[in-house]
């Protein structure tokens, strides 16, 4: 949880100068100033209407904000929307990264499971090979128990390999 708070603080620290610059730009650029003015008036009317409706009153004509306040509110809204957008983008990118890591880990575990499931078949194959070799050596006087003992000692994995398998 503290990581999230720290990340939020970091994002705000990085994006606040951009938001502040947007406010300054709203004061100097006529087109952007007009956009901020219209945006703030629309938001102001919507907010007042919603508040009246929630209280059970019929929405009436809403008195518009003065130009300086409207431009400032519009620029503030755009700045906060920018900060929110950057934070949302970072969260989405992190979620995508987590899914990618999760998929890779799942694939690795599936491959490992497939390998472990193939081990009994390999053991059966090796036992059949031992039996075949035992049949070949039967005439030579070697005992099947001795052959199995020799074969198992030759192919027996050491303890380090056993730990890696499990």
CNS distance restraints for C-alpha pairs under 8 A (distance, minus, plus):
assign (resid   1 and name CA) (resid   5 and name CA) 6.51 0.50 0.50
assign (resid   2 and name CA) (resid   6 and name CA) 6.06 0.50 0.50
assign (resid   3 and name CA) (resid   7 and name CA) 6.02 0.50 0.50
assign (resid   4 and name CA) (resid   8 and name CA) 6.07 0.50 0.50
assign (resid   5 and name CA) (resid   9 and name CA) 6.18 0.50 0.50
assign (resid   6 and name CA) (resid  10 and name CA) 6.10 0.50 0.50
assign (resid   7 and name CA) (resid  11 and name CA) 6.11 0.50 0.50
assign (resid   8 and name CA) (resid  12 and name CA) 6.20 0.50 0.50
assign (resid   8 and name CA) (resid  87 and name CA) 7.36 0.50 0.50
assign (resid   9 and name CA) (resid  13 and name CA) 6.07 0.50 0.50
assign (resid  10 and name CA) (resid  14 and name CA) 6.26 0.50 0.50
assign (resid  11 and name CA) (resid  15 and name CA) 6.05 0.50 0.50
assign (resid  11 and name CA) (resid  83 and name CA) 7.50 0.50 0.50
assign (resid  11 and name CA) (resid  86 and name CA) 7.59 0.50 0.50
assign (resid  11 and name CA) (resid  87 and name CA) 6.56 0.50 0.50
assign (resid  12 and name CA) (resid  16 and name CA) 5.63 0.50 0.50
assign (resid  12 and name CA) (resid  83 and name CA) 6.60 0.50 0.50
assign (resid  13 and name CA) (resid  17 and name CA) 7.68 0.50 0.50
assign (resid  14 and name CA) (resid  18 and name CA) 7.87 0.50 0.50
assign (resid  15 and name CA) (resid  19 and name CA) 6.36 0.50 0.50
assign (resid  15 and name CA) (resid  82 and name CA) 7.72 0.50 0.50
assign (resid  15 and name CA) (resid  83 and name CA) 5.76 0.50 0.50
assign (resid  15 and name CA) (resid  86 and name CA) 7.90 0.50 0.50
assign (resid  16 and name CA) (resid  20 and name CA) 6.09 0.50 0.50
assign (resid  16 and name CA) (resid  79 and name CA) 7.80 0.50 0.50
assign (resid  16 and name CA) (resid  83 and name CA) 7.30 0.50 0.50
assign (resid  17 and name CA) (resid  21 and name CA) 6.10 0.50 0.50
assign (resid  18 and name CA) (resid  22 and name CA) 6.27 0.50 0.50
assign (resid  18 and name CA) (resid  79 and name CA) 7.42 0.50 0.50
assign (resid  19 and name CA) (resid  23 and name CA) 6.51 0.50 0.50
assign (resid  19 and name CA) (resid  76 and name CA) 7.48 0.50 0.50
assign (resid  19 and name CA) (resid  78 and name CA) 7.53 0.50 0.50
assign (resid  19 and name CA) (resid  79 and name CA) 4.11 0.50 0.50
assign (resid  19 and name CA) (resid  80 and name CA) 6.97 0.50 0.50
assign (resid  19 and name CA) (resid  82 and name CA) 7.05 0.50 0.50
assign (resid  19 and name CA) (resid  83 and name CA) 7.42 0.50 0.50
assign (resid  20 and name CA) (resid  24 and name CA) 6.49 0.50 0.50
assign (resid  20 and name CA) (resid  79 and name CA) 7.11 0.50 0.50
assign (resid  21 and name CA) (resid  25 and name CA) 6.06 0.50 0.50
assign (resid  22 and name CA) (resid  26 and name CA) 6.16 0.50 0.50
assign (resid  22 and name CA) (resid  75 and name CA) 6.41 0.50 0.50
assign (resid  22 and name CA) (resid  78 and name CA) 7.69 0.50 0.50
assign (resid  22 and name CA) (resid  79 and name CA) 6.46 0.50 0.50
assign (resid  23 and name CA) (resid  27 and name CA) 6.73 0.50 0.50
assign (resid  23 and name CA) (resid  72 and name CA) 6.92 0.50 0.50
assign (resid  23 and name CA) (resid  75 and name CA) 4.97 0.50 0.50
assign (resid  23 and name CA) (resid  76 and name CA) 6.63 0.50 0.50
assign (resid  23 and name CA) (resid  79 and name CA) 7.38 0.50 0.50
assign (resid  24 and name CA) (resid  28 and name CA) 6.64 0.50 0.50
assign (resid  25 and name CA) (resid  29 and name CA) 5.81 0.50 0.50
assign (resid  25 and name CA) (resid  32 and name CA) 7.32 0.50 0.50
assign (resid  25 and name CA) (resid  33 and name CA) 7.82 0.50 0.50
assign (resid  26 and name CA) (resid  30 and name CA) 7.42 0.50 0.50
assign (resid  26 and name CA) (resid  32 and name CA) 5.36 0.50 0.50
assign (resid  26 and name CA) (resid  33 and name CA) 4.49 0.50 0.50
assign (resid  26 and name CA) (resid  36 and name CA) 6.97 0.50 0.50
assign (resid  26 and name CA) (resid  71 and name CA) 6.96 0.50 0.50
assign (resid  26 and name CA) (resid  72 and name CA) 7.87 0.50 0.50
assign (resid  26 and name CA) (resid  75 and name CA) 6.30 0.50 0.50
assign (resid  27 and name CA) (resid  33 and name CA) 6.03 0.50 0.50
assign (resid  27 and name CA) (resid  71 and name CA) 7.62 0.50 0.50
assign (resid  28 and name CA) (resid  33 and name CA) 7.40 0.50 0.50
assign (resid  29 and name CA) (resid  33 and name CA) 5.89 0.50 0.50
assign (resid  30 and name CA) (resid  34 and name CA) 6.08 0.50 0.50
assign (resid  31 and name CA) (resid  35 and name CA) 6.26 0.50 0.50
assign (resid  32 and name CA) (resid  36 and name CA) 6.12 0.50 0.50
assign (resid  33 and name CA) (resid  37 and name CA) 6.10 0.50 0.50
assign (resid  33 and name CA) (resid  71 and name CA) 6.12 0.50 0.50
assign (resid  34 and name CA) (resid  38 and name CA) 6.23 0.50 0.50
assign (resid  34 and name CA) (resid  71 and name CA) 7.62 0.50 0.50
assign (resid  35 and name CA) (resid  39 and name CA) 6.07 0.50 0.50
assign (resid  35 and name CA) (resid  74 and name CA) 7.91 0.50 0.50
assign (resid  36 and name CA) (resid  40 and name CA) 6.00 0.50 0.50
assign (resid  36 and name CA) (resid  70 and name CA) 7.16 0.50 0.50
assign (resid  36 and name CA) (resid  71 and name CA) 5.14 0.50 0.50
assign (resid  36 and name CA) (resid  72 and name CA) 7.68 0.50 0.50
assign (resid  36 and name CA) (resid  73 and name CA) 7.58 0.50 0.50
assign (resid  36 and name CA) (resid  74 and name CA) 4.25 0.50 0.50
assign (resid  36 and name CA) (resid  75 and name CA) 5.68 0.50 0.50
assign (resid  36 and name CA) (resid  78 and name CA) 7.99 0.50 0.50
assign (resid  37 and name CA) (resid  41 and name CA) 6.21 0.50 0.50
assign (resid  37 and name CA) (resid  67 and name CA) 6.72 0.50 0.50
assign (resid  37 and name CA) (resid  70 and name CA) 5.07 0.50 0.50
assign (resid  37 and name CA) (resid  71 and name CA) 4.56 0.50 0.50
assign (resid  37 and name CA) (resid  74 and name CA) 5.99 0.50 0.50
assign (resid  38 and name CA) (resid  42 and name CA) 6.16 0.50 0.50
assign (resid  38 and name CA) (resid  70 and name CA) 7.86 0.50 0.50
assign (resid  38 and name CA) (resid  74 and name CA) 7.79 0.50 0.50
assign (resid  39 and name CA) (resid  43 and name CA) 6.17 0.50 0.50
assign (resid  39 and name CA) (resid  74 and name CA) 5.70 0.50 0.50
assign (resid  40 and name CA) (resid  44 and name CA) 5.92 0.50 0.50
assign (resid  40 and name CA) (resid  70 and name CA) 5.20 0.50 0.50
assign (resid  40 and name CA) (resid  71 and name CA) 6.81 0.50 0.50
assign (resid  40 and name CA) (resid  73 and name CA) 5.76 0.50 0.50
assign (resid  40 and name CA) (resid  74 and name CA) 4.46 0.50 0.50
assign (resid  40 and name CA) (resid  77 and name CA) 7.88 0.50 0.50
assign (resid  41 and name CA) (resid  45 and name CA) 6.14 0.50 0.50
assign (resid  41 and name CA) (resid  64 and name CA) 6.34 0.50 0.50
assign (resid  41 and name CA) (resid  65 and name CA) 6.62 0.50 0.50
assign (resid  41 and name CA) (resid  70 and name CA) 6.37 0.50 0.50
assign (resid  42 and name CA) (resid  46 and name CA) 6.17 0.50 0.50
assign (resid  43 and name CA) (resid  47 and name CA) 6.00 0.50 0.50
assign (resid  44 and name CA) (resid  48 and name CA) 6.16 0.50 0.50
assign (resid  44 and name CA) (resid  64 and name CA) 7.61 0.50 0.50
assign (resid  44 and name CA) (resid  65 and name CA) 7.70 0.50 0.50
assign (resid  45 and name CA) (resid  49 and name CA) 6.07 0.50 0.50
assign (resid  45 and name CA) (resid  62 and name CA) 5.99 0.50 0.50
assign (resid  45 and name CA) (resid  64 and name CA) 7.59 0.50 0.50
assign (resid  46 and name CA) (resid  50 and name CA) 6.08 0.50 0.50
assign (resid  47 and name CA) (resid  51 and name CA) 6.17 0.50 0.50
assign (resid  48 and name CA) (resid  52 and name CA) 6.24 0.50 0.50
assign (resid  48 and name CA) (resid  59 and name CA) 7.89 0.50 0.50
assign (resid  48 and name CA) (resid  62 and name CA) 6.99 0.50 0.50
assign (resid  49 and name CA) (resid  53 and name CA) 6.15 0.50 0.50
assign (resid  49 and name CA) (resid  59 and name CA) 5.18 0.50 0.50
assign (resid  49 and name CA) (resid  60 and name CA) 7.47 0.50 0.50
assign (resid  49 and name CA) (resid  62 and name CA) 7.75 0.50 0.50
assign (resid  50 and name CA) (resid  54 and name CA) 6.05 0.50 0.50
assign (resid  50 and name CA) (resid  59 and name CA) 7.92 0.50 0.50
assign (resid  51 and name CA) (resid  55 and name CA) 6.34 0.50 0.50
assign (resid  52 and name CA) (resid  56 and name CA) 6.30 0.50 0.50
assign (resid  52 and name CA) (resid  57 and name CA) 5.09 0.50 0.50
assign (resid  52 and name CA) (resid  58 and name CA) 6.52 0.50 0.50
assign (resid  52 and name CA) (resid  59 and name CA) 5.74 0.50 0.50
assign (resid  53 and name CA) (resid  57 and name CA) 5.35 0.50 0.50
assign (resid  53 and name CA) (resid  58 and name CA) 6.20 0.50 0.50
assign (resid  53 and name CA) (resid  59 and name CA) 6.40 0.50 0.50
assign (resid  65 and name CA) (resid  69 and name CA) 6.36 0.50 0.50
assign (resid  65 and name CA) (resid  70 and name CA) 5.60 0.50 0.50
assign (resid  66 and name CA) (resid  70 and name CA) 6.01 0.50 0.50
assign (resid  67 and name CA) (resid  71 and name CA) 6.04 0.50 0.50
assign (resid  68 and name CA) (resid  72 and name CA) 6.13 0.50 0.50
assign (resid  69 and name CA) (resid  73 and name CA) 5.99 0.50 0.50
assign (resid  70 and name CA) (resid  74 and name CA) 5.97 0.50 0.50
assign (resid  71 and name CA) (resid  75 and name CA) 6.07 0.50 0.50
assign (resid  72 and name CA) (resid  76 and name CA) 6.03 0.50 0.50
assign (resid  73 and name CA) (resid  77 and name CA) 6.06 0.50 0.50
assign (resid  74 and name CA) (resid  78 and name CA) 6.24 0.50 0.50
assign (resid  75 and name CA) (resid  79 and name CA) 6.08 0.50 0.50
assign (resid  76 and name CA) (resid  80 and name CA) 6.14 0.50 0.50
assign (resid  77 and name CA) (resid  81 and name CA) 5.96 0.50 0.50
assign (resid  78 and name CA) (resid  82 and name CA) 6.08 0.50 0.50
assign (resid  79 and name CA) (resid  83 and name CA) 6.37 0.50 0.50
assign (resid  80 and name CA) (resid  84 and name CA) 6.10 0.50 0.50
assign (resid  81 and name CA) (resid  85 and name CA) 5.97 0.50 0.50
assign (resid  82 and name CA) (resid  86 and name CA) 6.24 0.50 0.50
assign (resid  83 and name CA) (resid  87 and name CA) 6.29 0.50 0.50
assign (resid  84 and name CA) (resid  88 and name CA) 6.04 0.50 0.50
assign (resid  85 and name CA) (resid  89 and name CA) 6.03 0.50 0.50
assign (resid  86 and name CA) (resid  90 and name CA) 6.24 0.50 0.50
assign (resid  87 and name CA) (resid  91 and name CA) 6.28 0.50 0.50
assign (resid  88 and name CA) (resid  92 and name CA) 6.16 0.50 0.50
assign (resid  89 and name CA) (resid  93 and name CA) 6.11 0.50 0.50
assign (resid  90 and name CA) (resid  94 and name CA) 6.13 0.50 0.50
assign (resid  91 and name CA) (resid  95 and name CA) 6.15 0.50 0.50
assign (resid  92 and name CA) (resid  96 and name CA) 6.18 0.50 0.50
assign (resid  93 and name CA) (resid  97 and name CA) 6.15 0.50 0.50
assign (resid  94 and name CA) (resid  98 and name CA) 6.13 0.50 0.50
assign (resid  95 and name CA) (resid  99 and name CA) 6.27 0.50 0.50
assign (resid  96 and name CA) (resid 100 and name CA) 6.26 0.50 0.50
assign (resid  97 and name CA) (resid 101 and name CA) 6.21 0.50 0.50
assign (resid  98 and name CA) (resid 102 and name CA) 6.00 0.50 0.50
assign (resid  99 and name CA) (resid 103 and name CA) 6.09 0.50 0.50
assign (resid 100 and name CA) (resid 104 and name CA) 6.30 0.50 0.50
assign (resid 101 and name CA) (resid 105 and name CA) 6.19 0.50 0.50
assign (resid 102 and name CA) (resid 106 and name CA) 6.06 0.50 0.50
assign (resid 103 and name CA) (resid 107 and name CA) 6.15 0.50 0.50
assign (resid 104 and name CA) (resid 108 and name CA) 6.19 0.50 0.50
assign (resid 105 and name CA) (resid 109 and name CA) 6.18 0.50 0.50
assign (resid 106 and name CA) (resid 110 and name CA) 6.10 0.50 0.50
assign (resid 107 and name CA) (resid 111 and name CA) 6.16 0.50 0.50
assign (resid 108 and name CA) (resid 112 and name CA) 6.22 0.50 0.50
assign (resid 109 and name CA) (resid 113 and name CA) 6.06 0.50 0.50
assign (resid 110 and name CA) (resid 114 and name CA) 6.12 0.50 0.50
assign (resid 111 and name CA) (resid 115 and name CA) 6.25 0.50 0.50
assign (resid 112 and name CA) (resid 116 and name CA) 6.21 0.50 0.50
assign (resid 113 and name CA) (resid 117 and name CA) 6.00 0.50 0.50
assign (resid 114 and name CA) (resid 118 and name CA) 6.24 0.50 0.50
assign (resid 115 and name CA) (resid 119 and name CA) 6.66 0.50 0.50
assign (resid 116 and name CA) (resid 165 and name CA) 7.35 0.50 0.50
assign (resid 118 and name CA) (resid 122 and name CA) 6.45 0.50 0.50
assign (resid 119 and name CA) (resid 123 and name CA) 6.21 0.50 0.50
assign (resid 120 and name CA) (resid 124 and name CA) 6.26 0.50 0.50
assign (resid 121 and name CA) (resid 125 and name CA) 6.18 0.50 0.50
assign (resid 122 and name CA) (resid 126 and name CA) 6.16 0.50 0.50
assign (resid 123 and name CA) (resid 127 and name CA) 6.13 0.50 0.50
assign (resid 124 and name CA) (resid 128 and name CA) 6.19 0.50 0.50
assign (resid 125 and name CA) (resid 129 and name CA) 6.28 0.50 0.50
assign (resid 126 and name CA) (resid 130 and name CA) 6.19 0.50 0.50
assign (resid 127 and name CA) (resid 131 and name CA) 6.16 0.50 0.50
assign (resid 128 and name CA) (resid 132 and name CA) 6.13 0.50 0.50
assign (resid 129 and name CA) (resid 133 and name CA) 6.14 0.50 0.50
assign (resid 130 and name CA) (resid 134 and name CA) 5.96 0.50 0.50
assign (resid 130 and name CA) (resid 147 and name CA) 7.71 0.50 0.50
assign (resid 130 and name CA) (resid 148 and name CA) 6.76 0.50 0.50
assign (resid 130 and name CA) (resid 151 and name CA) 7.13 0.50 0.50
assign (resid 131 and name CA) (resid 135 and name CA) 6.18 0.50 0.50
assign (resid 132 and name CA) (resid 136 and name CA) 6.42 0.50 0.50
assign (resid 133 and name CA) (resid 137 and name CA) 6.18 0.50 0.50
assign (resid 134 and name CA) (resid 138 and name CA) 5.80 0.50 0.50
assign (resid 134 and name CA) (resid 144 and name CA) 5.86 0.50 0.50
assign (resid 134 and name CA) (resid 147 and name CA) 6.54 0.50 0.50
assign (resid 135 and name CA) (resid 139 and name CA) 7.85 0.50 0.50
assign (resid 137 and name CA) (resid 141 and name CA) 7.12 0.50 0.50
assign (resid 137 and name CA) (resid 142 and name CA) 6.31 0.50 0.50
assign (resid 138 and name CA) (resid 142 and name CA) 6.01 0.50 0.50
assign (resid 138 and name CA) (resid 143 and name CA) 7.11 0.50 0.50
assign (resid 138 and name CA) (resid 144 and name CA) 7.51 0.50 0.50
assign (resid 142 and name CA) (resid 146 and name CA) 6.91 0.50 0.50
assign (resid 142 and name CA) (resid 147 and name CA) 7.03 0.50 0.50
assign (resid 143 and name CA) (resid 147 and name CA) 6.37 0.50 0.50
assign (resid 144 and name CA) (resid 148 and name CA) 6.10 0.50 0.50
assign (resid 145 and name CA) (resid 149 and name CA) 6.01 0.50 0.50
assign (resid 146 and name CA) (resid 150 and name CA) 6.10 0.50 0.50
assign (resid 147 and name CA) (resid 151 and name CA) 6.01 0.50 0.50
assign (resid 148 and name CA) (resid 152 and name CA) 5.90 0.50 0.50
assign (resid 149 and name CA) (resid 153 and name CA) 6.09 0.50 0.50
assign (resid 150 and name CA) (resid 154 and name CA) 6.16 0.50 0.50
assign (resid 151 and name CA) (resid 155 and name CA) 6.26 0.50 0.50
assign (resid 152 and name CA) (resid 156 and name CA) 5.40 0.50 0.50
assign (resid 157 and name CA) (resid 161 and name CA) 6.08 0.50 0.50
assign (resid 157 and name CA) (resid 162 and name CA) 6.67 0.50 0.50
assign (resid 158 and name CA) (resid 162 and name CA) 6.60 0.50 0.50
assign (resid 159 and name CA) (resid 163 and name CA) 6.35 0.50 0.50
assign (resid 160 and name CA) (resid 164 and name CA) 6.56 0.50 0.50
assign (resid 161 and name CA) (resid 165 and name CA) 6.41 0.50 0.50
assign (resid 162 and name CA) (resid 166 and name CA) 6.61 0.50 0.50
